[in-house]
Amino acid sequence: MILNTGLRTDIPGFFSEWFYNRIEEGFVYVRNPYVKNQIYSYRLDPELIDCIIFCTKNPKPMLENLEKIDKFNQYWHITITPYEKEIEPNVPPMNDVLESFKYLSKKLGKENVTLRYDPIFINEKYTLEKHIESFEYIANSLSDYTTEAIISFIDLYEKTKRNFPKAREVTKDERLKLGKEFAQIGKKNNITIKTCVEGTELDKFGIDSSGCMTKEVIERAINKNLNIPKQKARNGECYCLLNNDIGEYNTCAHGCLYCYANSNKKLVKRNLKLHDPKSPILIGEIKEDDIIKEMKQKSLIINDSTRQTKLF
């Protein structure tokens, strides 16, 4: 199975101690975000988990104890953007994240660490020219440390509209201009530019719109073939492997205005006060009326394709 950690919050950035405690104890509980008294239980066993996917704006807190997960295949998405504190209040400086990115790439390999440059929005400060300049700087810095970069444009979810009322959609003309420039920058740096659930309008520039966490992407990262059951496309076009996430909404302390995972700052602050690094669940404790459901887990690796060498 594929285990996700970053669709609802930033576990490396804020909950690395909790995560490593869960690894040591060999299991984790996850509260169903839609049925509050239902708890999912996962065994954290490298024989069952084919890959752990991390999505983060700050991998640094994880790096000191990375050897604790060296038995697990890993695939990291690291988001680096040009936004400053008025947009991303608690995200580390760009150059600090670049150094963490390079460290991970040296440890795991270029195929295992992917750049995310998203979400892209346009305003008077963050102009087309600013994005092109910033992306070129980031791509130049990471040309020897990754093979792919995922770009996407801001989605105006209701949470985003509420927390970032000045945001607007990126126009088609702006998307095309950025797509063309980013594709050229990627080519110069041997980095494939990809999109996910953005349609195919940028394909003509050589941008790959096949998705960011698809079966093929994970197979390349872990150097093994996977037997993935057929699944319906999300949003009509997304075949990324996004199930089995162990995070919880309204817990990310980066405070990004565009965030879709946080409803408001007060709720995040309240939830973070309930976090215990020693608890089997990310926020709070198990309650008497909670129903714990053991999740069915099995490896999806096709055994005769094993070619993976040890990561460390």
N, C-alpha and C positions, 0 to 999 in steps of 0.2 A: 504494500500500500504506500501511497504518498502522503506524508504528513505536512500540513501547512501551518505556518506560525504567524503570518503577517497580513491576513486579509482584514482583520478587525482591530489590530493594535500593533505596536512596535515592541515585540518581545526582546530582541537584542538591545534596543535602546534603553528600556526601562525595567525589564524583568529578567535579566540574565541570571541573577542569583536564584530566583525561583525556578527558571528553566533547568539549570544545572542540578538543582535539588531533585527535580522530577526525573532527570536522567539517572541520577544515582539510585533513586528508589524504584525506578523501572516502570512507572505508570503515571498517568495524568488524568484528571477529571476536567470535563468541559461542560459548562452550563449551556443548554440549548437556548439561544437568544429569543426564541419564539414560544417556547414552553418552559417557563421559569423553574418548575420543579423537576425537570428532566435533566439528568446528568449523564453524559457520555463518558465511558471509561476506555482509555487506550493503553495498551502495553507498549512501552518504549523499548522495543527489542529490535536490534539491527537485523535479526533474521526475518522479521515481519515487515519492518519499515524499509522500503527500498530507497527512499530519499527524503530528507527533511528540507523543505523549502523555507528560506528566510527572506523576508522583505523588510528592509530597514532604512532609516535615514542616518543611523548611527550604530555601526557594528562594533565600535571600540570596546564597550563593556564586556563583550563576549570573548575578546581576543586572548586575554590572559589565561583562560582555562579551556582553550579550544581543544586541547588533547582529550578532554572528557567525552568528546563526541567523535573521536577519530575513527570509531568503528562504524559510524553512519555515513552513507553517501550524503553529500550536501550540495545544494544549489542556492546561491545567494543572488537576490536582486537588491542593489543598493541605489537609492535615489539621491541624486545630486542635482541641485537647481541653483540658479543665481539669486534667489530671493533672499531678502534681508529680514531683520527682526520684526518689521512691521507686518510681514506676511507669515514668517516662520519663527515665532518668538524663541523657541527652545531648541532649534536645530543647530548642531555645531557648525563652525565655519567651514566653507567649502574645502579649503586645503587640508583641514584635519580629516574630513571624510575621505578625500582622495588618498591620503596616506593609509588609512584603514583598508580601503579598497585594495591598494597595492599589496599590503600585507597578506590579505586573504588570498589574493590571486597567486602570490608566491607559494602559499601553503597548499592550496587546493588545485590550482591550475586555471588557465584563462577561460576554459569552457564552463567553469563552475561559478564564475562571478560575472554578473551582467549589470550594466549601467541602466538605470531608469532616469530619464529626463522628463519628468511629468509631475503635475499637470502643467501644460503650457497655457498661460493666459497673457493677454496683451493689455497694457495701459500706458499712461504717459511716461512712467519710469521704466517699465519692462517692455520695451519696444521690440519690433522685429529685429532691428540692428543689435540691440542688447542680447537677445536670445541667440542670434547667430554668433556673436562674439564670445558669449559665455560657453555655448556648446562646443565651439572650436577649441577653446582653452581646455575644457574637460576632456574632449576626445584626444587632443594632443598629449595630455597628461597620461591617459590610459591606453594609448595605442599599443603598448607592449603588455597590457594586463587584462584585456578582455577582447572578445570577438564580436559582441553584440551590444547594441544600445536600443532600448525601448523608448519610444516617444509617444505621448498622447496629449490631447487637448482637453481643457477643463470641461467637466460635465456639471451642469447646473442642477444638481440634486436639491431637494427642498432644504436639507441641512446646510448645503453650501450657500444657497440663496440667503438663508437666515443669518449665517455667520459671516458671509462675504458679500453683502448686498451690492457692492460696486462692481462685482465681477460681471463680465459679459461673455458671450460665446465668441470664439475665434472664427472669423469669417472664412469662407472658402478661399478667397484670394489670399488671405494671410496664411492659411494652411498650406496652400500650394507653394507660396514663396519660401516658407520655412522648410517644407519637405524637399524642395529642390536643393536648397543650400545645405541642409543637414545631410542629404545623400552624398553630396560632393565632399563634404567634410569627412563623412564616414569612409568613403572610398580612399581618401588620402591617408587615412589612419588604419586601414584594413579592419574596419569595424562595420558589420552589417547593421543597417538601421531597420528597425522593425516597428510595427504598430500592432495594436490588439483592439478589436471592436471599434475601429476607426474607418471601416469601409476600405475600398481599394483605390481611392482617388490618387494616392501617392505612389502606387505601383509603377507608374510610367517613369518615375525617377530612379527606379531600382530598389525601392523600399519594399521590404517583405511584410505583407499584411497577414501572415498565417497564424499569428498569435505568439504570446510571450511565455506560456508555461504548458505547451502542448506535449503530447506523448513523445514526439520527435525531439523536442528541446531537452526533456528530462533524460531520454535515452542517450543523447550526446553528452550530457553532463556526467552521467554515471557510467558511461561506456558499457551499457548492457541493454539488451532488448527487453521490452515489456509487453506483457499480454494484458492490454487494457480493455475491459468490457466496453461495448458500444454505449455511447451516451448521447443524449440530445444536446444540441448546441444552445448555449446560453445567449440570450439576446439575438437569436437567429443565426449567429456566426462564430461564437466563441466555443472552442473545444479544449480550452485550457483545463488542467487538472486542479480544480480549486476546492475539492471536498476535504473533510477531515482537518478543519482548522481548530487550533487549541486556544485561540485568543478570545477576547471579549470586547464588544463595542463599548464606547465611552470610557476608555482607559488610557488613551494615548496622550502623553503630556507635552508633545511637541507644540501643540496649540496652533497648528497651521490653519489659516482662515478658510482655505478651500476644502478642508477635511470632510469626507463623507462618512467617517466612522464615529465621529463625536457629535452628539446633539447640542451640547452646550458646556461651557467651562465649569459651571457649578456641579453638574452631574459627574464630570470627570474627576473633579477635586474630591467629591464625596466617595466615589468608587476607590480612588487611590488610597484613601484613609483605611479602607477595608482590606487592602492587600497585605497578605502575610507570606513572606518568601518560603515559609515552611509548610504552607497549606497545599494540599493536593490539587486545589482549584485556584485559578488566578485571582479572583476577587471573592472575599468573604470565606465562609466555611460551609460545609455540608449541613443541611438542615434536616430535621426529623421527617418532614414530609417529602423530601427529595427522593426521586426514584432513579437509581443508578442502573444504567443499561450498558452491559459489556458489548463493545463494538466487535463485529466480526472482522478479523484481520488476517490477511495472508499476503505473502510475497507475490508480486506480479512479474518477477524476473523470470525470463525463459532460461533455464539452467544451462542449455548447451551454448548460450551466447556469452558466458561469463569471460570477460577479458580484462576486468578492472584490476589495476594494480593498487597497492595500498596508498592511501592519500598522503600519509606523512612518512 
